[in-house]
Amino acid sequence: MERTSVSGRSAGTFPRAETTLLEFYGLREQPFGPTPDPRYLYPSPSHRETATALIRGINSGCAFLALIASPGMGKTSIVTQLLQDLKDTARTAFLFQTKCTEREFLQYLAADLGIADANGNVASIHAKLNELLVEEAEAGRRVVLVIDEAQNLSESVLEMVRMLSNFETPHRKLLQIVLSGQPQLADKLSRSSMAQLLQRISILCHLKPLTSAEVEGFVNHRLQVAGYLGDSLFPPGTMTSIAKGSRGIPRLINDICFSSLMKGFEMSSQTIDVKIVSEVLSDLNLRSLMLEIHTSPVRQVPKRRRIASYLRPLLQI
């Protein structure tokens, strides 16, 4: 018997030329996009605990919080959700241009907070920032700064960020700061020169790769948000291949699933089977290998140093 899709089109029928991938699979929108849309954030135990720790830390008045995880683990999605949760109770700033000088950093911060004449000198910006922080405190609102890709900040800028936490009253910090970055951020924080900043970090979170069961939940969650109502688009065997090929890293899961949908669409297959995923994994592995060949320096890069043992007592998650 010929299987029929949700839209009534038989599974063996090649899509019309004008049919889009979304129409073919009965989707309202692309479920595996690269943008950190909070609606698609899958609440795995690790991600849920991290999000909870950050919001509790902010509500408890912590001056510094940090989120450290490998690329593709969903750090930006977490902090985007944090900003969304704080929008009604706090004035927030989100900075991601982190390859900058101290003055440029202050200018970015002032501009994001809506401070007029953000191009002034450092002393002028400091004065205007202090004025804004006091006004917000008197209005009963927090001011929260989230710095994404914080591993790119130089030591001098990190030291300036530490000094920003000196804006305070006898009762509370006027500026709360969340550092979000890759493991290189842990390397910088473990340096003796960064000891004063490290001591001020009250909560340090990290994200763990998804388990096989969580990968399945992740994929199904994103399909549901995107409006999919059909039968299992990615059968259990396929999910196993995706989990193994992605190593539980959300960004890689998205890449594999999107490429699989593209290939399935080309083949007029409304079920993404193991063969399709295997072909996609082969393509992605070749692409990664070629990228590594063309971008790796000739010299051997030393292994990343482990984060110092005194960071571990701070680990809340």
N, C-alpha and C positions, 0 to 999 in steps of 0.2 A: 504494500500500500504506500502511496506517495505521501510523505509527511508534509504537513502544512504549517506554515509559520503563524505567528500572532497576527501579522497583517493580512493573512489569507493567501500569501504567495507560496507556492510549493517550493520545498527545499531544494529541488533539483533544477529549478528554473534560474537561468543566469539573469542577474538584475538588468533592467533596462538601462540604456546609456545615461538617462537623466536621473536615475535612482542614486541617491547618495548613500554613503555608508550608514549614516544614522537611520535613514528610512529603512534600509535593508534589515537592520537589526532591531528596529522598533525602539530607537533611543531618541530622547528629546535633545540631548546634548552629548558631547564627547566625554565619556566617563574616566578616561585615563590621561587627562591633560596635565601639563607641567606646572600650571599656576597653583599657588597654595590657597585654594578655595576652602574656607572653613567647613562648608557643607559636606565636603568629601573626606574630612579628617576622620579616619577610622579609629575608634577608641580602644586600641589594644591595651592590655594591662599596663605596659610600660608607658605608652603615650598618655593614658588616662591619669596615671599616678604622677607623671611629670607635670601635666597641666594643672592638676590639683595642688601640687607642691608650690608651683609658681604663683598661683592666685592666692594661696594661703600666705605665702611669704610676703606678697605685696600688701595684703590686708593686715598683716602683723607688723608692718612698718619696717621690714628689712631694707637696709640701704643698698646692698648688692646681692644679686642672685645670678647664677650662671647655669647655662644649658650647654653641654658639650656632647657632640655626637659626630659620627662619621658622615661624609657626604651622602645625601640621598635618604637620610633617615627620617626626615620630616620636621627638622628644627624650625624652618620658616613657617610651616603650617601651624606648629604649636604656638609660636609667638604671635602669629596673625590672629589665632583664636583668642590668645590672651588680650590682645588689643581690643578685639571685639567685645570681650567680657567686661573690659574696663571703660568702654566708651561713655557710659552714663554716670560714672562715678569718679573719673579721673581725666586730667589733661594728659595726653600722651604724645610722644614723639617716637618715630621709627626711622633709624638711620642704617643704611646699608653701604654707603660710600665710605669705606673704611681705609682705603689707601690714600691718606691725606695727612696734612700737617696739623699741628695744634690749632692754628688760626682757622684753617679750613673746616676742621671738625666743629669748632664753636659756631662758625657761620652756618654750617648745615643745621646744627641744632637750633640756633636762633630762628632760621628761616622756617623750619618745620613747626616750631612753636608759635609762629606768626608774629615774631618780634620785628617791629619796624626798623629799618636801617640796619639789617643784619650784616652789612659789609663793613661795619666800623672796626676799630682796633680791638685788641683782646680785652683791654680794660673796660672799654665802652660796652662791649657785648656782655662781659661779666656783670656790670652794673645793671644793665637792662634785664638780664636773666634773673638776677637776684630780686629785682623789683617784681617781675612776673611771678616768681615762686612765692614771694610773700603775699601777693594778692590772691593767689590760688589757695594758699593755706588759710588766709582769713575767710575765704569763701567756703572752707571746709572740703576742698578738693585736693586729691593727691596729684602729683606730677610724676609720671613714669616715663623713663627713657629706655627704649629697647634698641640695642645695638646688634644688628645681624652681621654675620661674617666678621665677628670680632677678632678672629685669629689674625686678620690683616693689619690690625692696629699696631703701630710701632710702640716701643716701650715708652717713649716720651709722651705719646698721645694717651696711652693707658694710665700713665702717671697723672696727666691732666684730668682724665676721667675720674680717677680716685679723688682728686682735689675737689671735683664738683660735688662730691658727697659731703663736703664741709659746709654747704649751704644748709643751715639747720636753725631751729629754735631750741630753747632748753628742753622742749618736750618731744620734738619729732624731727626727722629728716625732711627737708623740703623737696628733695629730689631722690627718687628711687630708680635704680639702674639695673637692667637685665642684660647680661652679656651672653650672646648666643654665638657659638662658633664650633669649628672643627677641632680635632684633637691637638692641632698645633697651638690652640689657645691654652690647653692644659700645660703644654711645654713651656709657654711663656710665663704662666702663673707660677710654675715650679721654680723659676729662677730666683736666686737670692735677692736680686734687685727689685723683684715684684712682691716681696714678702708683705709689705704694708697693705697692698691691694688684696692679696690672698687672705689676709687676716680679717678683712672686712666682708668677705663673701659668706653670707649666712647659710645659703642653700645652694648646693651644687647638684645638678641633675644630669643624667645621661639617658640615652634611648637605646633599647636593645632591639636586635633584628626580630622580625616576626617569626613565630613558629609556623609549621606547615598548616595547622588548623587556623592560625590567625591570618595567613596568606589567603586562605579560602574566604574567611570572613571579610577581609579587606577588599577582595575582588567583588564579592557579592554586594557589599555595602555600596561601592561606587556604582555598580550597575543599577542598583535600586534607586539611588539618588538621581541617576541619569534617566530614569523612567523605564527601565527594562522590565517587562512583564511576562516574558516567555519562559520556556523550559530552561533547564540548565545549559547556559551558553558555553561554560567551561566545565566539562564533566570532571569527576574526581581524579581520574588518571591524568588529565591535563593539569589540574591544580597541583598535583605532585611534581610534575615537570617544571611548572612555573616557580614553585617554592624552591626547588633544588637549583634551578638556573639563576634565580634572583638572589639567593642566599638570604632571603627575608628582608631585603632592602626595598622600601616602598618605591623609590624612584625607579629602580630596575623592574619592579613588578609592573609599574605603569608602562614602561618602555616595551616590555615583553607583550603585555596584553594589547596595547595599541597596535603594535606591529602585527600581532596575531589576527586582530580584527581586520586590518588592512589586507593581509594575505588571504584570510577567509573570505572577505568580500570579493577579491579578485577571482577566487576559486568557486564563488557562489555557494559557499558552505555556511549554513546557519548554525552549525555546531563547530566549535574550535577544538579539534581533536589533537591527540599527542603528536601526530605527524606534522601538523601545522606549527605547533609550538617548537618542535625539534628543529624545523627549518629556520624558524625565526631566531632561535638560540644560536644556530650555526652562523647566521648572518651577523648577529650582534657581536658574537665572539670574534669574527673576522674583522669587523669594524673597530672593535676595541684594540685588537692586536695591531692593526695598521696605525691607529692613533698613537699607540704607545711607541711604535717604531719611529714615527715622525716627530714626536714631541719629547722623547726621553733624551737627556743629555748623555754624552759618551761616558762621562765619569760616573762612578758608582755613588749613589746617594746613600748616606749613612742611615741606619734604621732610626726611626723616631724614638726619642728617649721616653721611657715610661714616666708617667706623672709621679711626682714625689709622694712618698708615703704619707706625708702630713696633709695631703689633700683628702685622703680616704675618710678621716673622721667627719669631714663636711658632707660626705655623700648621703643624701637624704632618700634617694630613690634606688 
